[in-house]
Amino acid sequence: MNRDLEFDAELLARYDVQGPRYTSYPTAPRFRSDFSVDQYREHASLGNEDPNPRPLSLYLHIPFCSSPCFYCGCTRIITRDRAKAESYLARLQREMALQAELFDRDRRVHQLHLGGGTPNFLDLDQLESLVDTLRARFRFADPGEREFGIEIDPRHADPEYMAGLARLGFDRVSFGVQDFNPEVQRAINRIQGVDETVALIEAARASGFRSVNLDLIYGLPKQTLDGFADTLETVAGARPERIALYSYAHLPELFKAQRQIHAEDMPSPALKLALLGTAIERLGAAGYRYIGMDHFALPEDELVRAQDAGTLQRNFQGYSTHGDCDLIGLGMTAIGSVGHCYVQNARELVGYYAMLDNGRLPLAKGVALSRDDLLRRELIQSIMCFGRIRYAEVERRHQLRFGEYFAPELVRLEELARDGLIVLDASGFEVTPRGRLLLRIVAMAFDAYLARPSEQAPRYSRVI
């Protein structure tokens, strides 16, 4: 992939349409309620029978938050009642037992990630119990071969908490920041000081964490170019190994908390684009490399090395260096990817509890991938991670003629080439510096589900 990045405001505005984020293909809205637990068991069993079975990645969803952040569209439960965590953890342990039965012990866990919600809603004793149960149910890889990650709300942690996480084996952490500007923080109901956040970053490093990520959002209410530039300067000065820069999707008709945000406080489309441009300029000047959609990393980071080596993957946690794993999702609404299928747990706590209390895996929907799905997933992965496709490689792996199989897609690619998003020739195509911020648009050319107007179209976020 060409590593240069060109910010073209006119082009971005023209292509700012709704589209999938491609953390999976088919995307989550295409999962089906008639996908059965028996089908899931079959995919897990086939993986066990492989002569070289895939290692495992575990994702645990901790849904609780002490207070609502008005921008948030995640599945979460707002409560200050800590006792609710105990009931949830009891069900999580039941789910771990049911899932562990499906996977041979020689399939070692290479990755563990806790997301939310707010994973640090749990205290250290609860987290220790959680990790001990996982260790008893699954076989962990040796410390040097695995990574344990966790998302942390800095308002509810301290240096002692970070040291405790390190003792439990966590070595990667993501801190939510969004924006340090006080006016923006008041507008989104998330008051968070710079000093407390920087102190936690320093505590994480002192405790042995090998990677720190900070989450930022552009397009929030009350954001200005000068204010966001100050946030970017502070963040870059803290030197996190990774920075995730997300576009705020304002969908108050879907997310109740967002109705607390005043429409007059929202930045105009032109200002939102300018905020993105400022971020790209400032982070680039600070030495961060644009990995792909939303993600920046320092040159020595594992994501950069994986992209250079051709091993980078994209999944439900974003870009990953562990794309060779089967992903087991644990907790309400968690998504898993095992063999050639995706599954998602019940989205409501009542349903999640009821299925586990009856001794059943809490799967609510899923999808088995067809041969065409697998082919298109491979192409979309290549676009999102490396920005290129070579026809001969695809033809050799899948025994097909690219020009015949993807004749309609090639017409769309010619349109993208005329607009300068890609360079196209007889051997394949590569995303240009102007097109790198529009990877989703290029990937959408290969999404067969978007070309089915008879189906009810799901609601996706905007590309920019």
C-alpha positions, -999 to 999 in steps of 0.1 A, spaced: 0 0 0 12 35 -7 18 49 27 11 85 18 -22 100 28 -39 129 9 -68 148 24 -92 158 -3 -121 176 13 -142 178 -19 -138 141 -27 -145 130 9 -177 151 10 -189 136 -23 -184 101 -10 -197 107 25 -225 81 23 -237 53 47 -216 22 46 -205 -8 67 -173 -7 88 -164 -42 76 -154 -57 110 -170 -87 94 -184 -99 61 -212 -105 59 -218 -76 83 -238 -80 116 -271 -68 102 -270 -98 79 -269 -124 107 -300 -146 109 -322 -156 138 -326 -191 124 -289 -199 128 -288 -227 154 -266 -237 183 -261 -271 165 -247 -253 135 -223 -234 157 -212 -267 174 -205 -282 140 -182 -253 130 -163 -256 163 -160 -293 158 -146 -290 123 -120 -266 137 -109 -291 163 -104 -318 135 -81 -296 115 -45 -309 115 -34 -274 124 -63 -261 145 -66 -223 149 -57 -208 182 -84 -189 202 -92 -153 210 -117 -145 238 -138 -114 238 -158 -106 270 -184 -79 270 -189 -61 303 -220 -39 297 -222 -18 328 -215 20 330 -220 42 361 -233 71 340 -243 77 304 -220 94 278 -244 111 255 -226 102 223 -225 65 230 -242 40 207 -229 9 224 -249 -18 242 -246 -9 278 -265 -8 311 -264 23 332 -263 15 369 -244 23 401 -255 -9 417 -223 -30 419 -243 -61 430 -255 -64 394 -220 -72 383 -221 -104 405 -252 -117 388 -237 -110 354 -203 -127 363 -221 -158 375 -238 -161 341 -205 -154 323 -189 -183 341 -217 -206 330 -212 -194 294 -174 -200 297 -181 -236 307 -205 -242 278 -181 -227 253 -151 -244 266 -167 -278 261 -167 -271 223 -130 -266 219 -101 -290 223 -75 -281 250 -47 -280 224 -63 -249 210 -45 -223 231 -58 -188 238 -35 -162 222 -57 -132 229 -81 -120 256 -99 -87 253 -125 -70 277 -147 -44 262 -179 -26 272 -196 -8 286 -170 -2 312 -148 -32 320 -134 -14 350 -168 -13 365 -155 -46 379 -131 -44 408 -98 -62 409 -112 -92 429 -139 -97 404 -115 -95 375 -92 -119 392 -120 -144 396 -129 -139 359 -93 -145 347 -89 -176 370 -121 -191 356 -110 -186 321 -76 -201 329 -93 -232 343 -116 -236 313 -92 -227 285 -55 -233 279 -36 -200 278 -6 -196 256 27 -187 274 30 -150 285 53 -141 256 29 -155 230 -3 -140 242 -18 -106 248 -45 -95 273 -62 -62 265 -88 -41 284 -108 -9 278 -106 15 307 -126 46 316 -100 68 332 -126 84 355 -129 52 374 -94 39 377 -62 48 396 -25 37 394 -32 9 420 -59 -5 397 -35 -4 367 -9 -23 387 -35 -49 397 -44 -54 361 -8 -60 352 -5 -86 379 -35 -104 363 -16 -105 330 -31 -76 311 -5 -59 289 -26 -38 265 -49 -10 275 -72 14 257 -83 46 275 -114 65 264 -106 102 259 -129 115 231 -119 151 237 -102 170 265 -121 203 258 -143 212 289 -172 225 268 -172 194 247 -171 172 278 -200 190 293 -220 186 261 -214 148 261 -217 143 299 -181 130 303 -160 153 325 -124 140 324 -92 158 334 -60 157 314 -38 151 345 -57 120 357 -56 105 322 -19 111 317 -12 97 352 -30 65 343 -9 62 311 23 66 331 10 41 357 2 16 329 37 18 316 53 17 350 33 -15 357 46 -32 326 19 -26 300 35 -28 265 9 -9 246 -14 20 252 -43 32 229 -63 64 233 -97 68 217 -107 101 202 -139 112 184 -144 139 158 -177 155 151 -189 159 187 -210 188 198 -192 220 206 -160 209 189 -139 236 173 -107 234 153 -86 251 179 -100 231 208 -95 198 190 -60 208 180 -52 213 217 -66 178 224 -45 163 196 -14 181 209 -19 167 245 -26 132 232 4 131 209 25 144 237 16 114 258 29 92 230 4 63 231 15 35 208 -19 36 191 -46 62 186 -82 54 174 -99 83 158 -136 76 154 -163 96 135 -193 105 157 -225 91 142 -254 112 155 -284 89 153 -308 101 181 -337 82 166 -317 50 174 -298 59 205 -318 74 234 -288 90 251 -280 110 220 -313 129 224 -296 149 252 -273 165 226 -286 198 212 -288 199 174 -275 235 174 -243 223 191 -234 199 163 -206 208 139 -215 214 103 -204 188 77 -177 212 65 -164 216 101 -165 179 107 -143 173 77 -119 200 88 -117 184 122 -106 151 105 -81 170 84 -66 187 115 -63 153 132 -45 137 102 -21 167 99 -13 168 136 -9 131 141 12 127 109 35 155 121 38 137 155 51 106 137 20 84 137 12 63 107 -23 59 93 -30 21 94 -64 23 78 -99 31 89 -98 50 123 -64 37 134 -30 54 138 1 38 153 38 47 159 62 31 134 75 5 158 40 -7 168 30 -43 161 1 -31 138 26 -13 116 49 -43 115 19 -66 107 8 -43 79 43 -43 64 46 -80 67 12 -87 51 -3 -103 82 -26 -75 94 -63 -85 100 -95 -68 107 -122 -81 131 -147 -69 157 -120 -51 177 -108 -32 147 -73 -40 133 -56 -69 148 -24 -89 147 -43 -121 158 -65 -126 128 -55 -163 127 -76 -170 157 -112 -183 161 -129 -156 182 -152 -167 210 -176 -139 221 -187 -140 258 -214 -118 274 -246 -102 262 -244 -90 226 -209 -104 221 -200 -115 186 -179 -146 178 -162 -158 146 -156 -196 146 -147 -215 115 -168 -203 86 -196 -188 108 -204 -157 128 -226 -157 159 -240 -131 182 -253 -135 217 -287 -122 230 -287 -84 231 -310 -80 261 -299 -90 296 -331 -109 304 -328 -131 273 -291 -137 279 -297 -147 315 -327 -169 306 -309 -190 281 -279 -196 304 -302 -204 334 -316 -231 312 -282 -245 303 -281 -232 268 -256 -211 249 -271 -176 246 -268 -174 208 -295 -152 193 -284 -152 156 -256 -160 133 -246 -168 97 -228 -196 79 -205 -183 52 -210 -195 17 -181 -200 -8 -190 -166 -23 -190 -150 12 -155 -164 20 -141 -151 -13 -156 -116 -9 -145 -115 28 -109 -122 17 -111 -93 -9 -126 -69 16 -100 -78 42 -72 -71 17 -87 -37 8 -92 -27 44 -58 -39 56 -35 -34 26 -54 -13 0 -48 -36 -29 -60 -66 -49 -39 -87 -73 -62 -107 -97 -37 -135 -103 -34 -143 -66 -72 -145 -62 -76 -166 -94 -49 -191 -82 -64 -195 -47 -100 -198 -58 -98 -213 -93 -118 -186 -111 -115 -159 -137 -116 -126 -119 -129 -106 -148 -158 -130 -153 -167 -136 -117 -165 -99 -108 -176 -83 -140 -202 -59 -124 -176 -50 -97 -150 -41 -123 -175 -15 -137 -177 1 -103 -139 0 -99 -136 19 -132 -158 46 -117 -136 48 -86 -105 49 -107 -119 79 -127 -124 97 -94 -89 89 -82 -96 66 -54 -77 37 -69 -52 30 -97 -66 2 -119 -49 -19 -145 -51 -54 -160 -33 -70 -130 -54 -55 -102 -58 -22 -84 -43 -2 -55 -59 25 -34 -43 59 -39 -33 84 -12 -65 103 -20 -85 71 -16 -71 58 17 -97 76 38 -124 60 17 -114 23 21 -150 15 30 -162 29 -4 -137 7 -23 -147 -24 -2 -184 -17 -8 -178 -25 -45 -174 -62 -35 -203 -63 -10 -229 -86 -27 -255 -78 0 -256 -41 -8 -267 -50 -44 -299 -66 -32 -325 -38 -31 -354 -62 -24 -341 -67 11 -347 -42 38 -315 -21 39 -298 -19 73 -288 15 88 -250 21 87 -229 49 99 -216 75 74 -182 69 58 -168 102 71 
